[in-house]
Amino acid sequence: MAYMCVHCGKKIKQLDGFVRCQYCGSRVIVKGRSSVAKEIKTD
Ligand SMILES: [Zn+2]
């Protein structure tokens, strides 16, 4: 399950206690699938 920063849209995979965007430092994170973000599978 991937997390995504709603501030910059970067994906965050670090789930260690607290989740914070390592790009912009925002703590506003959405998890799971979003209607905006689509995951692309290569297999
Ligand atoms: Zn961010």
mmCIF file of the protein (N, C-alpha, C, O) and its ligand, coordinates in Angstrom:
data_MODEL
# 
_entry.id   MODEL 
# 
loop_
_entity.id 
_entity.type 
_entity.pdbx_number_of_molecules 
1 polymer     1 
2 non-polymer 1 
# 
_entity_poly.entity_id                      1 
_entity_poly.type                           'polypeptide(L)' 
_entity_poly.nstd_linkage                   no 
_entity_poly.nstd_monomer                   no 
_entity_poly.pdbx_seq_one_letter_code       MAYMCVHCGKKIKQLDGFVRCQYCGSRVIVKGRSSVAKEIKTD 
_entity_poly.pdbx_seq_one_letter_code_can   MAYMCVHCGKKIKQLDGFVRCQYCGSRVIVKGRSSVAKEIKTD 
_entity_poly.pdbx_strand_id                 A 
# 
loop_
_entity_poly_seq.entity_id 
_entity_poly_seq.num 
_entity_poly_seq.mon_id 
_entity_poly_seq.hetero 
1 1  MET n 
1 2  ALA n 
1 3  TYR n 
1 4  MET n 
1 5  CYS n 
1 6  VAL n 
1 7  HIS n 
1 8  CYS n 
1 9  GLY n 
1 10 LYS n 
1 11 LYS n 
1 12 ILE n 
1 13 LYS n 
1 14 GLN n 
1 15 LEU n 
1 16 ASP n 
1 17 GLY n 
1 18 PHE n 
1 19 VAL n 
1 20 ARG n 
1 21 CYS n 
1 22 GLN n 
1 23 TYR n 
1 24 CYS n 
1 25 GLY n 
1 26 SER n 
1 27 ARG n 
1 28 VAL n 
1 29 ILE n 
1 30 VAL n 
1 31 LYS n 
1 32 GLY n 
1 33 ARG n 
1 34 SER n 
1 35 SER n 
1 36 VAL n 
1 37 ALA n 
1 38 LYS n 
1 39 GLU n 
1 40 ILE n 
1 41 LYS n 
1 42 THR n 
1 43 ASP n 
# 
loop_
_struct_asym.id 
_struct_asym.entity_id 
A 1 
B 2 
# 
loop_
_chem_comp.id 
_chem_comp.type 
_chem_comp.mon_nstd_flag 
ALA 'L-peptide linking' y 
ARG 'L-peptide linking' y 
ASP 'L-peptide linking' y 
CYS 'L-peptide linking' y 
GLN 'L-peptide linking' y 
GLU 'L-peptide linking' y 
GLY 'peptide linking'   y 
HIS 'L-peptide linking' y 
ILE 'L-peptide linking' y 
LEU 'L-peptide linking' y 
LYS 'L-peptide linking' y 
MET 'L-peptide linking' y 
PHE 'L-peptide linking' y 
SER 'L-peptide linking' y 
THR 'L-peptide linking' y 
TYR 'L-peptide linking' y 
VAL 'L-peptide linking' y 
ZN  non-polymer         . 
# 
_pdbx_entity_nonpoly.entity_id   2 
_pdbx_entity_nonpoly.name        ? 
_pdbx_entity_nonpoly.comp_id     ZN 
# 
_pdbx_nonpoly_scheme.asym_id         B 
_pdbx_nonpoly_scheme.entity_id       2 
_pdbx_nonpoly_scheme.mon_id          ZN 
_pdbx_nonpoly_scheme.ndb_seq_num     1 
_pdbx_nonpoly_scheme.pdb_seq_num     101 
_pdbx_nonpoly_scheme.auth_seq_num    101 
_pdbx_nonpoly_scheme.pdb_mon_id      ZN 
_pdbx_nonpoly_scheme.auth_mon_id     ZN 
_pdbx_nonpoly_scheme.pdb_strand_id   A 
_pdbx_nonpoly_scheme.pdb_ins_code    . 
# 
loop_
_atom_site.group_PDB 
_atom_site.id 
_atom_site.type_symbol 
_atom_site.label_atom_id 
_atom_site.label_alt_id 
_atom_site.label_comp_id 
_atom_site.label_asym_id 
_atom_site.label_entity_id 
_atom_site.label_seq_id 
_atom_site.pdbx_PDB_ins_code 
_atom_site.Cartn_x 
_atom_site.Cartn_y 
_atom_site.Cartn_z 
_atom_site.occupancy 
_atom_site.B_iso_or_equiv 
_atom_site.pdbx_formal_charge 
_atom_site.auth_seq_id 
_atom_site.auth_comp_id 
_atom_site.auth_asym_id 
_atom_site.auth_atom_id 
_atom_site.pdbx_PDB_model_num 
ATOM   1   N  N  . MET A 1 1  ? 0.852  -1.197 0.000   1.00 0.00 ? 1   MET A N  1 
ATOM   2   C  CA . MET A 1 1  ? 0.000  0.000  0.000   1.00 0.00 ? 1   MET A CA 1 
ATOM   3   C  C  . MET A 1 1  ? 0.884  1.242  0.000   1.00 0.00 ? 1   MET A C  1 
ATOM   4   O  O  . MET A 1 1  ? 1.706  1.432  0.896   1.00 0.00 ? 1   MET A O  1 
ATOM   5   N  N  . ALA A 1 2  ? 0.715  2.034  -0.956  1.00 0.00 ? 2   ALA A N  1 
ATOM   6   C  CA . ALA A 1 2  ? 1.583  3.192  -1.104  1.00 0.00 ? 2   ALA A CA 1 
ATOM   7   C  C  . ALA A 1 2  ? 0.922  4.451  -0.551  1.00 0.00 ? 2   ALA A C  1 
ATOM   8   O  O  . ALA A 1 2  ? -0.294 4.634  -0.604  1.00 0.00 ? 2   ALA A O  1 
ATOM   9   N  N  . TYR A 1 3  ? 1.764  5.277  -0.036  1.00 0.00 ? 3   TYR A N  1 
ATOM   10  C  CA . TYR A 1 3  ? 1.277  6.563  0.440   1.00 0.00 ? 3   TYR A CA 1 
ATOM   11  C  C  . TYR A 1 3  ? 1.673  7.646  -0.547  1.00 0.00 ? 3   TYR A C  1 
ATOM   12  O  O  . TYR A 1 3  ? 2.684  7.538  -1.242  1.00 0.00 ? 3   TYR A O  1 
ATOM   13  N  N  . MET A 1 4  ? 0.875  8.670  -0.596  1.00 0.00 ? 4   MET A N  1 
ATOM   14  C  CA . MET A 1 4  ? 1.189  9.746  -1.513  1.00 0.00 ? 4   MET A CA 1 
ATOM   15  C  C  . MET A 1 4  ? 1.002  11.096 -0.844  1.00 0.00 ? 4   MET A C  1 
ATOM   16  O  O  . MET A 1 4  ? 0.032  11.315 -0.118  1.00 0.00 ? 4   MET A O  1 
ATOM   17  N  N  . CYS A 1 5  ? 1.924  11.982 -1.092  1.00 0.00 ? 5   CYS A N  1 
ATOM   18  C  CA . CYS A 1 5  ? 1.836  13.326 -0.553  1.00 0.00 ? 5   CYS A CA 1 
ATOM   19  C  C  . CYS A 1 5  ? 0.844  14.140 -1.382  1.00 0.00 ? 5   CYS A C  1 
ATOM   20  O  O  . CYS A 1 5  ? 0.947  14.216 -2.606  1.00 0.00 ? 5   CYS A O  1 
ATOM   21  N  N  . VAL A 1 6  ? -0.101 14.735 -0.698  1.00 0.00 ? 6   VAL A N  1 
ATOM   22  C  CA . VAL A 1 6  ? -1.102 15.500 -1.427  1.00 0.00 ? 6   VAL A CA 1 
ATOM   23  C  C  . VAL A 1 6  ? -0.583 16.893 -1.757  1.00 0.00 ? 6   VAL A C  1 
ATOM   24  O  O  . VAL A 1 6  ? -1.211 17.653 -2.495  1.00 0.00 ? 6   VAL A O  1 
ATOM   25  N  N  . HIS A 1 7  ? 0.574  17.205 -1.196  1.00 0.00 ? 7   HIS A N  1 
ATOM   26  C  CA . HIS A 1 7  ? 1.122  18.535 -1.412  1.00 0.00 ? 7   HIS A CA 1 
ATOM   27  C  C  . HIS A 1 7  ? 1.919  18.599 -2.706  1.00 0.00 ? 7   HIS A C  1 
ATOM   28  O  O  . HIS A 1 7  ? 1.767  19.525 -3.502  1.00 0.00 ? 7   HIS A O  1 
ATOM   29  N  N  . CYS A 1 8  ? 2.767  17.606 -2.899  1.00 0.00 ? 8   CYS A N  1 
ATOM   30  C  CA . CYS A 1 8  ? 3.606  17.613 -4.096  1.00 0.00 ? 8   CYS A CA 1 
ATOM   31  C  C  . CYS A 1 8  ? 3.322  16.420 -5.001  1.00 0.00 ? 8   CYS A C  1 
ATOM   32  O  O  . CYS A 1 8  ? 3.766  16.381 -6.149  1.00 0.00 ? 8   CYS A O  1 
ATOM   33  N  N  . GLY A 1 9  ? 2.575  15.441 -4.473  1.00 0.00 ? 9   GLY A N  1 
ATOM   34  C  CA . GLY A 1 9  ? 2.185  14.311 -5.307  1.00 0.00 ? 9   GLY A CA 1 
ATOM   35  C  C  . GLY A 1 9  ? 3.210  13.214 -5.391  1.00 0.00 ? 9   GLY A C  1 
ATOM   36  O  O  . GLY A 1 9  ? 3.090  12.297 -6.203  1.00 0.00 ? 9   GLY A O  1 
ATOM   37  N  N  . LYS A 1 10 ? 4.224  13.305 -4.548  1.00 0.00 ? 10  LYS A N  1 
ATOM   38  C  CA . LYS A 1 10 ? 5.247  12.271 -4.551  1.00 0.00 ? 10  LYS A CA 1 
ATOM   39  C  C  . LYS A 1 10 ? 4.768  11.041 -3.803  1.00 0.00 ? 10  LYS A C  1 
ATOM   40  O  O  . LYS A 1 10 ? 3.981  11.132 -2.861  1.00 0.00 ? 10  LYS A O  1 
ATOM   41  N  N  . LYS A 1 11 ? 5.249  9.911  -4.233  1.00 0.00 ? 11  LYS A N  1 
ATOM   42  C  CA . LYS A 1 11 ? 4.890  8.679  -3.546  1.00 0.00 ? 11  LYS A CA 1 
ATOM   43  C  C  . LYS A 1 11 ? 5.835  8.428  -2.381  1.00 0.00 ? 11  LYS A C  1 
ATOM   44  O  O  . LYS A 1 11 ? 7.044  8.640  -2.473  1.00 0.00 ? 11  LYS A O  1 
ATOM   45  N  N  . ILE A 1 12 ? 5.248  7.971  -1.285  1.00 0.00 ? 12  ILE A N  1 
ATOM   46  C  CA . ILE A 1 12 ? 6.026  7.715  -0.093  1.00 0.00 ? 12  ILE A CA 1 
ATOM   47  C  C  . ILE A 1 12 ? 5.821  6.273  0.338   1.00 0.00 ? 12  ILE A C  1 
ATOM   48  O  O  . ILE A 1 12 ? 4.693  5.815  0.523   1.00 0.00 ? 12  ILE A O  1 
ATOM   49  N  N  . LYS A 1 13 ? 6.907  5.584  0.489   1.00 0.00 ? 13  LYS A N  1 
ATOM   50  C  CA . LYS A 1 13 ? 6.803  4.179  0.866   1.00 0.00 ? 13  LYS A CA 1 
ATOM   51  C  C  . LYS A 1 13 ? 7.243  3.930  2.303   1.00 0.00 ? 13  LYS A C  1 
ATOM   52  O  O  . LYS A 1 13 ? 7.104  2.822  2.820   1.00 0.00 ? 13  LYS A O  1 
ATOM   53  N  N  . GLN A 1 14 ? 7.763  4.949  2.930   1.00 0.00 ? 14  GLN A N  1 
ATOM   54  C  CA . GLN A 1 14 ? 8.248  4.764  4.294   1.00 0.00 ? 14  GLN A CA 1 
ATOM   55  C  C  . GLN A 1 14 ? 7.097  4.824  5.278   1.00 0.00 ? 14  GLN A C  1 
ATOM   56  O  O  . GLN A 1 14 ? 6.444  5.855  5.435   1.00 0.00 ? 14  GLN A O  1 
ATOM   57  N  N  . LEU A 1 15 ? 6.862  3.720  5.928   1.00 0.00 ? 15  LEU A N  1 
ATOM   58  C  CA . LEU A 1 15 ? 5.777  3.660  6.893   1.00 0.00 ? 15  LEU A CA 1 
ATOM   59  C  C  . LEU A 1 15 ? 6.328  3.227  8.241   1.00 0.00 ? 15  LEU A C  1 
ATOM   60  O  O  . LEU A 1 15 ? 6.053  2.122  8.708   1.00 0.00 ? 15  LEU A O  1 
ATOM   61  N  N  . ASP A 1 16 ? 7.081  4.073  8.842   1.00 0.00 ? 16  ASP A N  1 
ATOM   62  C  CA . ASP A 1 16 ? 7.721  3.730  10.102  1.00 0.00 ? 16  ASP A CA 1 
ATOM   63  C  C  . ASP A 1 16 ? 7.214  4.658  11.192  1.00 0.00 ? 16  ASP A C  1 
ATOM   64  O  O  . ASP A 1 16 ? 7.841  5.672  11.496  1.00 0.00 ? 16  ASP A O  1 
ATOM   65  N  N  . GLY A 1 17 ? 6.089  4.310  11.771  1.00 0.00 ? 17  GLY A N  1 
ATOM   66  C  CA . GLY A 1 17 ? 5.530  5.123  12.847  1.00 0.00 ? 17  GLY A CA 1 
ATOM   67  C  C  . GLY A 1 17 ? 4.796  6.327  12.298  1.00 0.00 ? 17  GLY A C  1 
ATOM   68  O  O  . GLY A 1 17 ? 3.567  6.348  12.222  1.00 0.00 ? 17  GLY A O  1 
ATOM   69  N  N  . PHE A 1 18 ? 5.559  7.318  11.923  1.00 0.00 ? 18  PHE A N  1 
ATOM   70  C  CA . PHE A 1 18 ? 4.936  8.506  11.361  1.00 0.00 ? 18  PHE A CA 1 
ATOM   71  C  C  . PHE A 1 18 ? 5.359  8.651  9.910   1.00 0.00 ? 18  PHE A C  1 
ATOM   72  O  O  . PHE A 1 18 ? 6.474  8.297  9.527   1.00 0.00 ? 18  PHE A O  1 
ATOM   73  N  N  . VAL A 1 19 ? 4.471  9.164  9.140   1.00 0.00 ? 19  VAL A N  1 
ATOM   74  C  CA . VAL A 1 19 ? 4.756  9.316  7.725   1.00 0.00 ? 19  VAL A CA 1 
ATOM   75  C  C  . VAL A 1 19 ? 4.906  10.797 7.391   1.00 0.00 ? 19  VAL A C  1 
ATOM   76  O  O  . VAL A 1 19 ? 4.059  11.621 7.734   1.00 0.00 ? 19  VAL A O  1 
ATOM   77  N  N  . ARG A 1 20 ? 5.967  11.099 6.736   1.00 0.00 ? 20  ARG A N  1 
ATOM   78  C  CA . ARG A 1 20 ? 6.189  12.477 6.330   1.00 0.00 ? 20  ARG A CA 1 
ATOM   79  C  C  . ARG A 1 20 ? 6.822  12.500 4.957   1.00 0.00 ? 20  ARG A C  1 
ATOM   80  O  O  . ARG A 1 20 ? 7.676  11.676 4.629   1.00 0.00 ? 20  ARG A O  1 
ATOM   81  N  N  . CYS A 1 21 ? 6.393  13.445 4.173   1.00 0.00 ? 21  CYS A N  1 
ATOM   82  C  CA . CYS A 1 21 ? 6.949  13.572 2.836   1.00 0.00 ? 21  CYS A CA 1 
ATOM   83  C  C  . CYS A 1 21 ? 8.403  14.009 2.921   1.00 0.00 ? 21  CYS A C  1 
ATOM   84  O  O  . CYS A 1 21 ? 8.727  15.027 3.534   1.00 0.00 ? 21  CYS A O  1 
ATOM   85  N  N  . GLN A 1 22 ? 9.258  13.236 2.306   1.00 0.00 ? 22  GLN A N  1 
ATOM   86  C  CA . GLN A 1 22 ? 10.677 13.550 2.362   1.00 0.00 ? 22  GLN A CA 1 
ATOM   87  C  C  . GLN A 1 22 ? 11.081 14.554 1.286   1.00 0.00 ? 22  GLN A C  1 
ATOM   88  O  O  . GLN A 1 22 ? 12.245 14.945 1.194   1.00 0.00 ? 22  GLN A O  1 
ATOM   89  N  N  . TYR A 1 23 ? 10.134 14.955 0.499   1.00 0.00 ? 23  TYR A N  1 
ATOM   90  C  CA . TYR A 1 23 ? 10.424 15.896 -0.571  1.00 0.00 ? 23  TYR A CA 1 
ATOM   91  C  C  . TYR A 1 23 ? 10.072 17.326 -0.167  1.00 0.00 ? 23  TYR A C  1 
ATOM   92  O  O  . TYR A 1 23 ? 10.860 18.253 -0.353  1.00 0.00 ? 23  TYR A O  1 
ATOM   93  N  N  . CYS A 1 24 ? 8.875  17.481 0.386   1.00 0.00 ? 24  CYS A N  1 
ATOM   94  C  CA . CYS A 1 24 ? 8.439  18.821 0.746   1.00 0.00 ? 24  CYS A CA 1 
ATOM   95  C  C  . CYS A 1 24 ? 8.231  18.964 2.253   1.00 0.00 ? 24  CYS A C  1 
ATOM   96  O  O  . CYS A 1 24 ? 8.036  20.069 2.759   1.00 0.00 ? 24  CYS A O  1 
ATOM   97  N  N  . GLY A 1 25 ? 8.275  17.825 2.970   1.00 0.00 ? 25  GLY A N  1 
ATOM   98  C  CA . GLY A 1 25 ? 8.169  17.877 4.415   1.00 0.00 ? 25  GLY A CA 1 
ATOM   99  C  C  . GLY A 1 25 ? 6.738  17.952 4.915   1.00 0.00 ? 25  GLY A C  1 
ATOM   100 O  O  . GLY A 1 25 ? 6.504  18.158 6.106   1.00 0.00 ? 25  GLY A O  1 
ATOM   101 N  N  . SER A 1 26 ? 5.795  17.789 4.029   1.00 0.00 ? 26  SER A N  1 
ATOM   102 C  CA . SER A 1 26 ? 4.395  17.861 4.424   1.00 0.00 ? 26  SER A CA 1 
ATOM   103 C  C  . SER A 1 26 ? 3.949  16.576 5.107   1.00 0.00 ? 26  SER A C  1 
ATOM   104 O  O  . SER A 1 26 ? 4.410  15.487 4.766   1.00 0.00 ? 26  SER A O  1 
ATOM   105 N  N  . ARG A 1 27 ? 3.067  16.713 6.053   1.00 0.00 ? 27  ARG A N  1 
ATOM   106 C  CA . ARG A 1 27 ? 2.539  15.533 6.725   1.00 0.00 ? 27  ARG A CA 1 
ATOM   107 C  C  . ARG A 1 27 ? 1.155  15.171 6.197   1.00 0.00 ? 27  ARG A C  1 
ATOM   108 O  O  . ARG A 1 27 ? 0.513  14.248 6.697   1.00 0.00 ? 27  ARG A O  1 
ATOM   109 N  N  . VAL A 1 28 ? 0.713  15.885 5.211   1.00 0.00 ? 28  VAL A N  1 
ATOM   110 C  CA . VAL A 1 28 ? -0.591 15.591 4.624   1.00 0.00 ? 28  VAL A CA 1 
ATOM   111 C  C  . VAL A 1 28 ? -0.420 14.474 3.608   1.00 0.00 ? 28  VAL A C  1 
ATOM   112 O  O  . VAL A 1 28 ? 0.005  14.685 2.472   1.00 0.00 ? 28  VAL A O  1 
ATOM   113 N  N  . ILE A 1 29 ? -0.767 13.285 4.061   1.00 0.00 ? 29  ILE A N  1 
ATOM   114 C  CA . ILE A 1 29 ? -0.521 12.099 3.246   1.00 0.00 ? 29  ILE A CA 1 
ATOM   115 C  C  . ILE A 1 29 ? -1.827 11.342 3.026   1.00 0.00 ? 29  ILE A C  1 
ATOM   116 O  O  . ILE A 1 29 ? -2.648 11.213 3.933   1.00 0.00 ? 29  ILE A O  1 
ATOM   117 N  N  . VAL A 1 30 ? -1.994 10.863 1.849   1.00 0.00 ? 30  VAL A N  1 
ATOM   118 C  CA . VAL A 1 30 ? -3.138 10.001 1.580   1.00 0.00 ? 30  VAL A CA 1 
ATOM   119 C  C  . VAL A 1 30 ? -2.625 8.608  1.280   1.00 0.00 ? 30  VAL A C  1 
ATOM   120 O  O  . VAL A 1 30 ? -1.585 8.439  0.643   1.00 0.00 ? 30  VAL A O  1 
ATOM   121 N  N  . LYS A 1 31 ? -3.351 7.628  1.738   1.00 0.00 ? 31  LYS A N  1 
ATOM   122 C  CA . LYS A 1 31 ? -2.921 6.264  1.501   1.00 0.00 ? 31  LYS A CA 1 
ATOM   123 C  C  . LYS A 1 31 ? -3.924 5.546  0.621   1.00 0.00 ? 31  LYS A C  1 
ATOM   124 O  O  . LYS A 1 31 ? -5.060 5.982  0.433   1.00 0.00 ? 31  LYS A O  1 
ATOM   125 N  N  . GLY A 1 32 ? -3.462 4.437  0.095   1.00 0.00 ? 32  GLY A N  1 
ATOM   126 C  CA . GLY A 1 32 ? -4.336 3.667  -0.759  1.00 0.00 ? 32  GLY A CA 1 
ATOM   127 C  C  . GLY A 1 32 ? -4.413 4.251  -2.160  1.00 0.00 ? 32  GLY A C  1 
ATOM   128 O  O  . GLY A 1 32 ? -3.554 5.016  -2.598  1.00 0.00 ? 32  GLY A O  1 
ATOM   129 N  N  . ARG A 1 33 ? -5.460 3.863  -2.827  1.00 0.00 ? 33  ARG A N  1 
ATOM   130 C  CA . ARG A 1 33 ? -5.605 4.300  -4.206  1.00 0.00 ? 33  ARG A CA 1 
ATOM   131 C  C  . ARG A 1 33 ? -6.405 5.588  -4.285  1.00 0.00 ? 33  ARG A C  1 
ATOM   132 O  O  . ARG A 1 33 ? -7.436 5.745  -3.632  1.00 0.00 ? 33  ARG A O  1 
ATOM   133 N  N  . SER A 1 34 ? -5.918 6.473  -5.073  1.00 0.00 ? 34  SER A N  1 
ATOM   134 C  CA . SER A 1 34 ? -6.623 7.736  -5.272  1.00 0.00 ? 34  SER A CA 1 
ATOM   135 C  C  . SER A 1 34 ? -7.205 7.772  -6.673  1.00 0.00 ? 34  SER A C  1 
ATOM   136 O  O  . SER A 1 34 ? -6.707 7.126  -7.595  1.00 0.00 ? 34  SER A O  1 
ATOM   137 N  N  . SER A 1 35 ? -8.253 8.530  -6.801  1.00 0.00 ? 35  SER A N  1 
ATOM   138 C  CA . SER A 1 35 ? -8.890 8.638  -8.111  1.00 0.00 ? 35  SER A CA 1 
ATOM   139 C  C  . SER A 1 35 ? -8.035 9.459  -9.070  1.00 0.00 ? 35  SER A C  1 
ATOM   140 O  O  . SER A 1 35 ? -8.209 9.430  -10.289 1.00 0.00 ? 35  SER A O  1 
ATOM   141 N  N  . VAL A 1 36 ? -7.108 10.190 -8.465  1.00 0.00 ? 36  VAL A N  1 
ATOM   142 C  CA . VAL A 1 36 ? -6.249 11.029 -9.288  1.00 0.00 ? 36  VAL A CA 1 
ATOM   143 C  C  . VAL A 1 36 ? -4.977 10.272 -9.667  1.00 0.00 ? 36  VAL A C  1 
ATOM   144 O  O  . VAL A 1 36 ? -4.522 10.305 -10.810 1.00 0.00 ? 36  VAL A O  1 
ATOM   145 N  N  . ALA A 1 37 ? -4.426 9.592  -8.668  1.00 0.00 ? 37  ALA A N  1 
ATOM   146 C  CA . ALA A 1 37 ? -3.180 8.887  -8.901  1.00 0.00 ? 37  ALA A CA 1 
ATOM   147 C  C  . ALA A 1 37 ? -3.440 7.475  -9.399  1.00 0.00 ? 37  ALA A C  1 
ATOM   148 O  O  . ALA A 1 37 ? -4.189 6.713  -8.788  1.00 0.00 ? 37  ALA A O  1 
ATOM   149 N  N  . LYS A 1 38 ? -2.823 7.146  -10.492 1.00 0.00 ? 38  LYS A N  1 
ATOM   150 C  CA . LYS A 1 38 ? -2.971 5.808  -11.029 1.00 0.00 ? 38  LYS A CA 1 
ATOM   151 C  C  . LYS A 1 38 ? -1.631 5.076  -10.991 1.00 0.00 ? 38  LYS A C  1 
ATOM   152 O  O  . LYS A 1 38 ? -0.591 5.614  -11.371 1.00 0.00 ? 38  LYS A O  1 
ATOM   153 N  N  . GLU A 1 39 ? -1.692 3.860  -10.530 1.00 0.00 ? 39  GLU A N  1 
ATOM   154 C  CA . GLU A 1 39 ? -0.457 3.085  -10.490 1.00 0.00 ? 39  GLU A CA 1 
ATOM   155 C  C  . GLU A 1 39 ? -0.306 2.283  -11.769 1.00 0.00 ? 39  GLU A C  1 
ATOM   156 O  O  . GLU A 1 39 ? -1.263 1.705  -12.285 1.00 0.00 ? 39  GLU A O  1 
ATOM   157 N  N  . ILE A 1 40 ? 0.883  2.265  -12.249 1.00 0.00 ? 40  ILE A N  1 
ATOM   158 C  CA . ILE A 1 40 ? 1.143  1.546  -13.477 1.00 0.00 ? 40  ILE A CA 1 
ATOM   159 C  C  . ILE A 1 40 ? 1.951  0.288  -13.188 1.00 0.00 ? 40  ILE A C  1 
ATOM   160 O  O  . ILE A 1 40 ? 3.053  0.353  -12.643 1.00 0.00 ? 40  ILE A O  1 
ATOM   161 N  N  . LYS A 1 41 ? 1.403  -0.825 -13.550 1.00 0.00 ? 41  LYS A N  1 
ATOM   162 C  CA . LYS A 1 41 ? 2.109  -2.080 -13.352 1.00 0.00 ? 41  LYS A CA 1 
ATOM   163 C  C  . LYS A 1 41 ? 2.813  -2.492 -14.640 1.00 0.00 ? 41  LYS A C  1 
ATOM   164 O  O  . LYS A 1 41 ? 2.247  -2.454 -15.732 1.00 0.00 ? 41  LYS A O  1 
ATOM   165 N  N  . THR A 1 42 ? 4.041  -2.879 -14.467 1.00 0.00 ? 42  THR A N  1 
ATOM   166 C  CA . THR A 1 42 ? 4.837  -3.206 -15.644 1.00 0.00 ? 42  THR A CA 1 
ATOM   167 C  C  . THR A 1 42 ? 4.785  -4.687 -15.977 1.00 0.00 ? 42  THR A C  1 
ATOM   168 O  O  . THR A 1 42 ? 5.301  -5.121 -17.007 1.00 0.00 ? 42  THR A O  1 
ATOM   169 N  N  . ASP A 1 43 ? 4.174  -5.441 -15.121 1.00 0.00 ? 43  ASP A N  1 
ATOM   170 C  CA . ASP A 1 43 ? 4.097  -6.860 -15.409 1.00 0.00 ? 43  ASP A CA 1 
ATOM   171 C  C  . ASP A 1 43 ? 2.702  -7.188 -15.908 1.00 0.00 ? 43  ASP A C  1 
ATOM   172 O  O  . ASP A 1 43 ? 2.411  -8.344 -16.214 1.00 0.00 ? 43  ASP A O  1 
HETATM 173 ZN ZN . ZN  B 2 .  ? 5.348  16.286 -0.539  1.00 0.00 2 101 ZN  A ZN 1 
# 
